[in-house]
Amino acid sequence: MDNSVIKDIVTVKMPFGKYAGRLICDLPESYLVWFHSKGFPPGKLGMLLSTMYEIRLNGLEYLLTPLRKKNG
């Protein structure tokens, strides 16, 4: 996996919807599960959301902690 994907997860904000303006890494699990069942949007945003879904599904959120601290 490209390191820029993980960096983007902790810096890119959700551009639309109920959680617009919230960092991808801060989206609620239920929202990610909903996207998983309905289909992730196309492009980079969908890839970021699906990656965050997999991180949550596998309990790997702790891997984001150093990047979150580094990026404020």
C-alpha positions in Angstrom: 0.0 0.0 0.0 1.2 3.5 -0.8 2.1 5.5 2.4 0.2 8.5 0.9 -3.1 6.6 1.3 -2.6 6.3 5.1 -1.5 10.0 5.3 -4.6 11.0 3.4 -6.8 9.1 5.7 -5.7 11.3 8.6 -5.7 14.6 6.6 -8.5 14.4 4.1 -12.0 15.5 5.1 -15.3 14.0 4.0 -16.5 16.4 1.3 -20.3 15.7 1.5 -23.1 14.2 3.5 -23.9 14.0 7.2 -20.3 14.0 8.2 -19.0 16.6 5.7 -15.8 18.3 7.1 -14.9 15.4 9.4 -11.6 13.6 8.8 -11.9 10.2 7.1 -10.2 8.6 10.1 -12.9 10.1 12.4 -15.9 8.8 10.5 -18.1 6.6 12.6 -17.9 2.9 12.0 -21.6 2.7 11.2 -21.1 5.2 8.3 -18.3 3.1 6.9 -20.4 0.0 7.2 -23.3 1.7 5.4 -20.9 2.7 2.5 -19.6 -0.9 2.4 -23.2 -2.2 2.0 -24.3 0.4 -0.5 -21.1 0.8 -2.4 -18.2 3.2 -1.9 -18.1 6.3 -4.2 -15.7 6.0 -7.2 -12.2 7.4 -7.2 -9.8 8.3 -4.5 -12.5 9.1 -1.9 -14.0 5.6 -2.3 -10.6 4.1 -2.0 -9.9 6.1 1.2 -13.3 5.1 2.7 -12.8 1.4 1.9 -9.3 1.5 3.3 -10.6 3.0 6.5 -13.4 0.4 6.7 -10.8 -2.3 6.5 -8.6 -0.7 9.1 -11.6 -0.5 11.5 -12.8 -4.0 10.6 -9.4 -5.5 11.5 -8.9 -3.3 14.6 -5.9 -1.5 13.3 -6.8 2.1 14.2 -3.8 2.2 16.5 -1.6 2.3 13.4 -3.0 5.8 12.6 -2.1 7.3 16.0 1.5 8.4 15.1 0.3 10.1 11.9 -2.6 11.7 13.7 -0.2 13.2 16.3 2.3 14.3 13.5 -0.5 16.0 11.5 -2.1 17.7 14.5 
